[in-house]
Amino acid sequence: CLSGFQNPLRGTIRADAIALGATVSPNWTPACTHLVCAVANTPKHQEVVKSGHGVVVSRMWINDCALQRKRLPEEHYALP
């Protein structure tokens, strides 16, 4: 799931995530595992924190994963 991004950057992040094997949902659902967020405190960010599950990461996580063509540890990219 993505939050806080405008096109064309949103489309680029989405395409990179899909190329890495992710399924990108327009809304946060119980099936979601990650929220790629532009800034903390967006409505989706608050929803993830409130739900108690999922990882909130910056867009650089997707970017760096795409560059290295592998899943990288999320903790280096976590948003509070």
C-alpha positions in Angstrom: 0.0 0.0 0.0 1.2 3.5 -0.8 0.5 6.8 1.0 1.4 10.4 0.4 2.8 10.2 -3.1 1.6 11.9 -6.3 2.0 10.7 -9.8 4.4 10.2 -11.6 6.4 9.2 -8.5 3.5 7.1 -7.2 3.4 5.2 -10.4 7.2 4.6 -10.4 7.1 3.3 -6.8 4.1 1.0 -7.6 5.8 -0.3 -10.8 9.0 -1.1 -8.8 7.1 -2.8 -6.1 5.2 -5.0 -8.6 8.5 -5.8 -10.4 9.8 -7.1 -7.1 6.8 -9.4 -6.7 4.6 -7.2 -4.5 0.9 -6.8 -4.8 -0.1 -3.2 -4.3 -3.4 -2.4 -2.8 -5.1 1.1 -3.0 -6.3 0.7 0.6 -4.8 -0.7 3.8 -6.4 -4.1 4.5 -5.6 -7.0 6.9 -3.8 -8.7 4.0 -1.3 -5.8 3.6 2.1 -6.2 5.1 3.9 -2.9 4.2 2.9 0.7 3.8 5.3 2.7 1.7 4.8 6.2 3.1 6.0 9.7 2.0 5.7 11.1 5.5 4.5 10.0 8.9 1.0 10.8 10.1 -0.9 10.3 6.9 -4.4 8.7 7.4 -3.1 5.4 6.1 0.0 5.6 8.4 -2.3 6.2 11.4 -4.4 3.3 10.3 -1.4 0.9 10.2 -0.2 2.1 13.6 -3.7 1.7 15.0 -4.1 -1.8 13.5 -1.0 -3.1 15.2 0.2 -5.0 12.2 2.3 -4.1 9.2 5.5 -2.2 8.6 5.7 1.4 7.6 8.7 2.2 5.4 10.0 5.1 3.3 10.1 4.9 -0.5 13.8 4.4 -0.3 13.2 0.8 0.8 11.5 0.0 -2.5 14.1 2.0 -4.4 17.0 0.2 -2.8 15.4 -3.2 -3.1 14.8 -2.5 -6.8 18.4 -1.4 -7.3 19.8 -4.5 -5.5 17.1 -6.8 -6.9 16.4 -8.3 -3.5 14.4 -7.7 -0.4 16.3 -5.6 2.1 15.8 -5.4 5.9 13.0 -3.0 6.6 14.4 -1.6 9.9 16.8 0.6 8.0 13.9 2.3 6.3 11.2 2.3 9.0 9.1 5.4 9.6 8.0 6.0 13.2 
